Amino acid sequence: MERRTRINIIYDILRVIQERGGEIKKTHIMYRANLSHNQMKLYLAELYKKKFIENTDSDKPLIKITKKGQDFLRQYSQVKEFEKTFGL
């Protein structure tokens, strides 16, 4: 079985958030993206820093995907489709 690359993990995290309506709890990200707690903390810190995600304004501690995060998802999906089309 092939290990996931850093970019695949970032894609998985953002995809999970998007699939849950754009807002999700941290623990749901951890389980649905199949990450350890430490992995999740490291990746979320990076995604916050790059402004791909942010905290919601609500009283619940939720994480939401930003426009920049959605743009990444869209572009990366196109790259994956390109690879698949050409058998790369």
N, C-alpha and C positions, 0 to 999 in steps of 0.2 A: 504494500500500500504506500502510495506517495504522500510525503509530508506536505502540508499546506505551506505556501509561501506567505511572507508578510503581507503582500498585497491581496492575496486570496482571503486572508483572515480579516483584513480591513473591509474588503468587499462583503464578506459574510456578516460582519457586525452591522454595517450600514443597511444591508438587505433585510436583516432581521428587524431593524428599527422601522424601515419603510413598510414591511409587510404587516406590522402591527399598528398601522395607521399613523406612523411618523413619531409616536411617543411610546416609551417602554421603560420598565424598571430595570435597574442594573442586573439583578439576579436573572431576569428573563433573557437578557443578552447573553449572560454567562452560559446558561443551559442551552439555549437555542443555537448559539454559535459554537458550542462545544469547546469552551475555554476553561482553564483553571482560573481561580480567583486572581492569582498574581498576573497571569496573562491578560485578563480582562482589565485590571487596573492600569497596566502599562499601555495597552492599546487605547483605552479610553482617554488617558492623559494625552497621548499623541493626537487623537482625534479632536479633543478640546483645543489643543494648542494650534492645530491646523484649521480650526473653526469648521469642521465637518459636522460636529454635534454641539449642542448646548443644553443647559437645563431649562425646563419649562418654567413658566411664570406662576404655575398653579401651586397649591399648598402641598401637593404630592411630590415626592422626589423622583421625577421622571426625566428621562433624557430624550431629546428630540433631534431629528436630523435637520440640518440647515439646507439652504438652497445650494451651497457649495458641496455639501455631502450628496445631495440628490444629483448634482451635475457629475460628480465622480462616479456614482452608480451607473448613470446613463452611459457615460463615456467608456467605462470599464466593460459594461455589458456589450457594447459595440466591438471592443477589442476581442472579447471572448468569442463573439459570433464570427468575427473575421478569422480568428484562429481555426475555429470549427469548420468554416467554409473551405479553407485551404488546407485542412488536415495538418495544421501545425501543432 
